[in-house]
Every structure is written in structure tokens, then in C-alpha cells.
Amino acid sequence: MSAAAGDFVTPGNSISIPEGASLGTGVHETGTGVVATVSGTVVDSSGTISIETTQVETNLPMVGDDVIAEVTKLMPKVAMVRLLHIEKDGGHRDLPALNLFADLFVTQIVDRFLPSPGDAMRTRDIIRARITQVEPNIKATTREAPELGVLSAICPACGVDLETSSAKPDFNVKCPRCDYIGYRVLSNGFGHGHTLGGDVQSLNRTGERWSAAAESGLGHEGARPYLSPVADHRRGMAHDIPAAAAKMRAAITGGGRGGGGGRGGDRKPRVSHACKCTLCLIDTTVPFEPTPGKPIRCRDCMNKVKDGKASREELAAEREILKKARAEAGETMGIKLFVASLSYETSEDELRELFAAHGELKEVSIATDRETGKSRGFAFIKFASRKAGEAALKELNGTDVNGRKLSVQESNDSRGGSRGGGRGGNRGGNRHGGRGGRDGGRRRRN
């Protein structure tokens, strides 16, 4: 028996089509008649027969959707979250596997400097995030609106729900049971899921500098997150990296920075170098040794230049400062000369005596063959003063020593090159080293 308008059908049921009616959605015409392709009620709408399905549509994430998610994994620069719910009208079915996870990059968590996502959220935190990309993979952010951020978090030490706190700057959550305090990128819905008119997100202190106490606890140099996703929950913020995790990280990084232990372990303390900002000239510090003649800017000036707000006058003044610094550094760093066309009989003592007449020498080195130990016909001489070295270059280039005219030039090392004559002499890769090798080869043939 065929179903008519008003009847409930399931896929495969035969449907009676009145004469002159057309087919709508949910029905399909076969060789034996029209059948239903979905479950629902047969309806006749102005001569079009279709099936009104009761099936809930899949609620796929779209760009701009707000989602509720759980932080499942913290990586050096990305937090992975599992989507639990999409906050929009429509379907309520489980998400397809391909749409189940999203990435939050560290720059999209909060409008502050974060070395790693573990500084603003932890695994098992429940967050509200906004979808920014769906293809080829889903990406999200928690920094675009006050309602975005962490909605619920538990104490890493004892598992109790954390509460908001304003007692200490940059430590905006505390545990009501133990003495744990920490920082989370809070949503205005923290603790209840929806906004109630409060402004707890102000505790995030967006756009502000970190306090000294919080700065010392940030995950610099990959200190957090650890390779074990549960380590942070069981040990709190400050603890040694587990031996297995330290061994694995040392294998990955080659035993480099921080491979021996976590915060509070045997990791070397960060070194700060005092200097002046080359743009505004105020005192600042950087975690590396400044290079003379290179821009060194405080955070405010970095943002100023990045945003295009630095004036032409400020940049021109900075260029003059850098130019002067390069000139001063060039004199104090000295100069390295490449000397080619050497006679095999010429010794380092002879070269030292010849060039020392023009200024203090730091190094005199004749390249030798690794197998025979004999001279390869070129050398490197380093002067303590650039001015003295340039004078020696001008005076001694073409000078006859032991029957050969010296070829004296500035080494690539003095211009920022690397591995000067060593690689060039051995393989011909360096301009000066290659020439020295060719000169030595001609002399051997002669």
C-alpha cells in the first residue's frame, strides 16, 4: 500500500503521487514507482510532494560561530581543543570526527605576550572560543570578545574548581582549598558559562605588561608545556620535568636549551643584558647580547614601529645612532686580513714581524696541509685596530717576500662572513681560500 499526504514514512516506503504533482525533497522516482529516501511525514505543498523530515541536522562549525570546547593538549605554540557544543540554533547532533578538534595559536589566546599557551590555560579547562577558519583545519580564538576565554578550570594541585581573584596582579585565579594561584585568560562567563553583567575579563589585564612575579613564571624557552600532558596537573606550576620527559626532550632538541630540567630544576637562569633602546634611548634589558649597530628597542618602541606609528624623524635619528655605533664597533673589533701568494718558505714569525710594524696583532696563522703539515700558500692576520689593519693592507699589498708578491685583502670574516679561509682553503668554497688554494696549486706545478 502506497503512502499519501499526512502519512509517516521511512526510507524505501512507496508513495502515491497524484496526477500532475511534482516531486520535492526526500522522495525519489524508481522504475517501479516513487519511494521515500528519508524518514518523515509526506506533505503536499501546492502540488509538490515532499517529505518533512523530523531528523535533526548536523550542526557544523562555521567561521564566526562561538563554541564550547575542552583543552586537550598543550604544545609549544598551539593549544588543541575538543569542540563540545556550537552555540547557535540548528542541529544538536554530535559533530563529525573531522570537525571535532580546533587549534588555538598562542597569539590568538589573549592580547598580551605569551611564550606558550600553557601560560593562559591548562588541559581540561573548559573554554568558549570563536571559529576563525574551518578549512583545511579548524582554528579558533579567545581574544576577540569579553565572553571568550576560560569558563571553568580546576586546580592543578588538588582538583578543586578555581575561583577568580584580584589580590595579586596577573594571578587572576586561586584555589579555595590549597595555596595555588595562577593566570587564566578568563571569559566574563567564568564560573557560570554565561555573562551576568560582570567584567571578570578585566582581570586578564589585556595590553598591559606582566608584573615581575608573573614574568618569572612564564614558560620561556619551552619550559611549558611539558611532553607529559598530565604532569602540569599533578605537580603545579614549579617542578622538575620528569626524567622520562627530560630525556625525550633532550633527544628531540639535541640536549640543547633547558634539556636537563624544568623550572626550579638545573636549567640555566635567563640572562638579561642592560642596554639602551635605540629609538627612545631609555634603559631596557634584552635576553641576548646586543650587537653593535643593530636596532635594540624596548617593547613599546617595537610595537610602535610594527604598527607604523614611528615618525620619520625618530627613525632617521635611530639610523644615525646605529651608524655611529657600527663605526665605533668596527674600530674596537679590529680587522682580519687574508694574505695570499705566500712562498712555502715564509714562516709565521716573518709575517708577524712584517705586519706588526703597522699595529698590534691578535692572530697570525698560516694555513697548512692536514696530511703533510706544509704551508698551503696563504695566511690570516688579525689586527686589534681596524685603522692599523687598513694601513697595513694598503702598504703591504704587492710587497715582495721570499721572491713572491703578497696579495693582501680584507677577509670575509671582517664583513660578517663565516668560516673564512678554513672552508675556502679546503674546498674552494670561500673566495679568498679558493684563491689561496689555486695559488698553492700553481706553485706546486711550477
C-alpha positions in Angstrom: 0.0 0.0 0.0 1.4 3.4 -1.0 1.6 6.3 1.5 -0.3 9.5 0.8 -0.1 13.1 2.2 -0.2 13.0 6.0 1.3 9.5 6.4 4.6 8.8 8.2 7.2 7.0 6.0 10.6 5.6 6.3 13.3 5.1 3.6 12.0 2.7 0.9 8.3 3.2 1.5 6.2 3.6 -1.6 4.4 6.9 -2.0 1.3 7.6 -4.1 1.8 10.6 -6.4 -1.4 12.4 -7.6 -1.7 13.1 -11.3 0.1 16.3 -12.3 2.0 16.6 -9.0 5.8 17.2 -9.0 8.4 15.6 -6.7 10.1 17.6 -4.0 12.8 16.8 -1.4 13.0 13.4 0.3 11.4 11.4 -2.5 12.9 9.5 -5.5 11.3 8.0 -8.6 12.4 4.5 -9.4 11.4 2.0 -12.2 8.5 0.7 -10.0 7.3 4.0 -8.6 8.2 6.8 -6.1 9.8 5.9 -2.8 10.9 7.8 0.3 14.6 8.4 0.9 14.3 9.8 4.5 12.0 9.3 7.5 9.3 11.8 8.0 5.7 12.9 7.0 4.5 13.1 3.4 3.3 16.6 2.6 1.6 18.1 -0.5 2.5 21.7 -0.9 0.8 23.3 -3.9 1.1 20.2 -5.9 4.7 19.3 -4.8 5.0 16.1 -2.9 7.9 16.0 -0.4 8.8 14.6 3.0 9.0 16.8 6.0 11.8 15.1 8.0 12.0 15.1 11.8 15.7 14.4 11.6 17.9 17.0 13.4 20.5 18.5 11.0 24.2 18.2 11.8 25.4 21.4 13.4 28.7 22.0 11.6 31.1 24.8 12.8 31.2 27.9 10.6 33.5 30.9 10.7 32.2 33.3 13.3 30.5 30.6 15.4 31.1 30.6 19.2 31.9 27.1 20.5 32.3 25.5 23.9 35.5 23.4 24.0 37.8 21.5 26.3 41.6 22.0 26.2 43.0 18.6 25.4 46.7 19.2 24.5 49.2 22.0 25.0 52.1 22.3 22.5 54.9 24.9 22.4 52.8 27.4 20.4 49.4 25.8 19.9 46.6 24.6 22.2 44.4 21.8 20.8 40.8 21.9 21.9 37.9 19.4 21.5 34.6 21.0 20.4 31.8 20.1 22.7 29.0 22.4 21.5 28.2 25.1 19.0 26.3 28.0 20.4 23.8 28.5 17.6 20.3 27.4 16.7 20.0 24.3 14.5 21.1 20.8 14.9 22.2 19.2 18.1 23.8 16.0 16.8 27.4 15.0 17.6 30.0 16.7 15.4 31.6 14.6 12.7 35.1 13.4 13.5 36.7 15.7 11.0 35.2 18.7 12.8 35.9 17.6 16.3 39.2 19.5 17.1 40.4 23.0 16.7 43.8 24.8 17.1 44.3 28.0 19.2 47.7 29.6 18.3 49.4 31.4 21.2 48.9 34.8 19.5 45.1 34.2 19.4 44.6 33.5 23.1 44.9 36.9 24.7 46.2 40.4 23.8 49.4 40.0 25.8 52.8 38.5 25.2 52.6 34.7 25.9 55.6 32.4 25.4 53.4 29.4 25.3 49.6 28.5 25.6 50.2 26.9 28.9 50.7 30.3 30.4 47.0 31.2 30.0 45.1 27.8 30.0 45.7 24.2 31.0 44.5 20.9 29.8 40.9 20.0 30.9 40.0 23.8 31.1 36.5 24.4 29.5 36.6 27.5 27.2 34.4 29.5 24.9 36.2 30.3 21.6 35.3 31.8 18.2 35.9 29.9 15.0 38.2 31.9 12.6 38.9 29.2 10.0 37.3 25.8 9.0 39.4 24.7 6.0 41.8 22.9 5.8 41.7 22.6 9.6 39.7 24.4 12.2 41.2 27.4 14.0 39.8 29.4 16.8 40.5 32.5 19.0 39.7 33.6 22.6 40.9 37.2 22.3 38.2 38.9 20.1 35.4 39.5 22.7 34.8 39.6 26.5 32.7 36.5 26.5 35.5 34.4 25.1 38.1 32.6 27.3 38.2 30.1 30.1 34.8 29.2 31.5 35.8 26.6 34.1 39.2 25.5 35.4 40.3 23.1 38.1 43.3 23.5 40.5 46.3 21.6 39.0 47.4 20.6 42.5 44.2 19.3 44.2 41.4 19.3 41.5 39.0 21.8 43.1 37.2 24.4 40.9 39.3 27.6 40.8 37.8 31.0 41.7 38.6 34.5 40.4 41.0 36.6 42.4 42.2 40.2 42.2 44.5 40.1 45.2 47.7 39.9 43.1 48.2 41.4 39.6 48.4 38.8 36.9 47.3 36.0 39.2 43.6 36.1 38.5 42.5 32.6 39.8 43.1 30.9 43.1 42.2 27.6 44.7 39.8 27.8 47.7 41.4 24.7 49.2 45.2 25.0 48.7 47.6 27.9 48.2 47.6 27.6 44.4 47.3 30.9 42.4 47.7 31.2 38.6 46.7 33.0 35.4 43.9 32.1 33.0 42.5 34.0 30.0 39.1 34.5 31.7 35.8 34.8 30.0 33.1 37.0 31.5 31.2 33.8 31.9 33.9 32.2 34.1 32.2 30.1 36.8 28.7 30.0 35.3 29.1 29.8 31.5 27.0 32.9 30.6 27.6 36.6 31.2 25.8 38.2 34.1 26.9 41.7 33.6 30.2 41.3 35.5 33.6 42.2 33.9 35.9 39.5 35.3 37.8 39.6 32.0 39.4 42.8 33.2 41.5 40.6 35.4 43.2 39.4 32.2 44.9 42.9 32.1 45.0 42.8 28.3 47.5 45.1 26.7 49.5 45.6 29.9 53.0 44.5 30.9 53.4 41.4 33.1 54.2 42.0 36.7 57.7 40.9 37.8 56.2 38.0 39.8 54.2 36.7 36.8 57.0 37.3 34.3 59.3 35.0 36.3 56.7 32.2 36.0 56.0 32.4 32.2 57.0 29.4 30.1 60.1 30.9 28.5 62.3 28.8 26.2 59.8 26.0 26.0 59.7 25.4 29.8 56.0 24.7 29.5 54.0 22.8 28.3 55.8 19.5 29.1 55.8 16.4 27.0 53.6 14.7 29.5 50.1 16.2 29.3 49.2 15.3 32.9 52.4 16.5 34.5 51.2 20.0 35.0 48.0 18.8 36.8 49.8 16.7 39.3 52.7 18.9 40.2 51.6 22.5 39.8 53.5 25.4 38.2 57.0 24.9 39.5 58.6 21.5 39.4 61.3 19.4 37.7 60.5 17.9 34.4 60.0 14.1 34.8 63.2 12.2 33.9 61.5 10.4 31.0 60.2 13.7 29.6 63.6 15.4 30.0 65.3 12.5 28.3 62.8 12.6 25.4 63.1 16.4 25.0 66.9 16.2 25.1 66.7 13.6 22.3 64.5 15.9 20.3 66.4 19.1 20.9 69.9 17.6 20.8 70.3 18.3 24.6 70.1 22.0 24.0 68.3 24.7 25.9 66.6 23.6 29.0 67.1 19.9 28.3 68.2 19.0 31.8 65.2 20.1 33.9 62.2 22.3 34.3 61.5 25.5 36.2 63.2 25.1 39.6 65.5 22.3 38.2 69.0 22.6 36.8 68.0 24.8 33.9 70.3 27.7 33.5 68.8 31.0 34.6 67.8 33.6 32.0 70.5 36.3 31.5 69.4 39.9 30.9 71.7 42.3 29.2 71.3 46.0 30.1 71.2 48.4 27.1 69.5 51.5 25.8 66.6 51.5 23.3 68.0 52.8 20.0 64.7 54.6 19.3 63.7 56.3 22.5 67.1 56.0 24.3 65.5 54.7 27.6 67.3 52.0 29.6 66.0 48.5 28.9 67.1 44.8 29.0 67.2 42.1 26.4 67.7 38.3 26.8 70.7 38.3 24.4 74.0 40.2 24.0 73.3 43.3 21.8 75.1 43.5 18.5 76.7 47.0 18.0 74.9 48.8 15.1 71.8 46.6 15.3 68.4 48.0 16.5 67.6 47.3 20.1 64.2 48.5 21.1 62.0 48.4 24.2 58.6 46.7 23.9 56.8 50.0 23.4 59.0 51.0 20.6 58.8 47.6 19.0 55.0 47.9 18.9 55.3 51.5 17.7 57.5 50.5 14.7 55.4 47.4 14.0 52.2 49.5 13.9 53.8 52.1 11.6 53.5 54.8 14.2 57.1 55.7 14.4 57.8 59.1 12.7 60.4 59.7 10.0 62.4 61.9 12.4 62.6 59.2 15.0 63.7 56.6 12.5 66.3 58.9 11.0 67.7 59.7 14.4 67.9 56.0 15.1 69.8 55.4 11.8 72.4 58.0 12.9 72.8 56.3 16.2 73.3 52.9 14.6 75.7 54.3 12.0 77.8 55.8 14.8 77.7 52.5 16.8 78.8 50.5 13.8 81.8 52.8 13.2 82.9 52.6 16.8 82.4 48.8 16.9 84.4 48.4 13.7 87.4 50.1 15.2 87.3 48.2 18.5 86.6 44.8 16.8 89.7 45.2 14.6 90.1 43.7 11.1 91.2 40.3 9.7 93.4 40.2 6.6 93.8 37.5 4.0 97.3 37.1 2.7 97.8 35.0 -0.4 100.7 34.2 -2.8 102.9 33.2 0.1 106.2 31.4 -0.6 106.3 28.0 1.0 109.4 29.1 2.9 107.7 32.1 4.6 107.1 31.5 8.3 104.6 32.9 10.8 107.4 34.7 12.6 108.4 36.5 9.3 104.8 37.6 8.7 104.4 38.7 12.3 107.5 40.9 12.1 106.4 42.3 8.7 102.8 43.2 9.8 103.5 44.1 13.4 105.3 47.2 12.2 101.8 48.7 11.5 100.0 47.9 14.7 99.1 45.4 17.4 98.4 41.9 16.1 95.9 39.5 17.6 96.5 36.5 15.4 98.9 35.3 12.7 98.0 31.9 11.1 99.4 30.2 8.0 97.1 27.5 6.5 98.8 24.1 6.4 98.1 20.8 4.7 96.5 18.4 7.2 98.5 15.4 6.0 101.9 16.9 5.3 101.8 19.9 7.6 103.4 22.1 4.9 102.2 25.6 4.1 99.3 26.0 1.6 100.4 29.4 0.4 98.0 31.7 2.3 97.5 33.1 5.8 95.2 35.1 8.0 96.4 38.1 10.1 94.1 39.8 12.6 94.8 43.4 13.8 93.4 44.8 17.1 92.7 48.1 15.3 90.8 48.4 12.0 92.7 51.6 11.2 96.1 49.9 11.6 94.9 46.9 9.6 93.7 49.1 6.7 97.0 50.9 6.7 98.9 47.6 6.6 96.7 46.3 3.7 97.4 49.4 1.7 101.1 49.4 2.4 102.0 45.7 2.1 99.7 44.6 -0.8 102.2 43.7 -3.6 105.2 43.6 -1.3 107.9 41.0 -2.3 108.6 38.4 0.3 110.9 35.5 -0.4 110.6 36.0 -4.1 106.7 36.3 -4.3 104.5 39.4 -4.3 102.0 39.2 -1.5 98.2 39.6 -2.2 96.7 41.3 0.9 92.9 41.7 1.2 90.3 42.1 3.9 89.0 38.7 5.0 85.3 37.8 4.6 85.2 37.3 8.4 85.6 41.1 8.8 82.5 41.6 6.7 80.3 39.2 8.6 81.2 36.1 6.6 81.6 32.7 8.2 84.4 30.1 8.3 86.6 32.4 6.2 89.7 30.6 4.9 89.3 27.2 6.6 86.5 26.0 4.3 87.7 28.0 1.4 91.2 26.6 1.6 90.0 23.0 1.9 87.1 23.1 -0.6 87.5 26.2 -2.6 84.1 27.5 -1.3 85.4 30.8 0.1 86.6 33.4 -2.3 89.9 34.1 -0.5 90.5 30.5 0.5 89.8 29.3 -3.0 92.3 31.7 -4.5 94.9 30.7 -1.9 94.4 27.0 -2.9 94.8 27.9 -6.6 97.9 29.9 -5.9 99.4 27.0 -4.0 98.4 24.6 -6.8 100.2 26.7 -9.4 103.3 26.8 -7.3 103.3 23.1 -6.9 103.0 22.6 -10.6 105.8 25.0 -11.2 
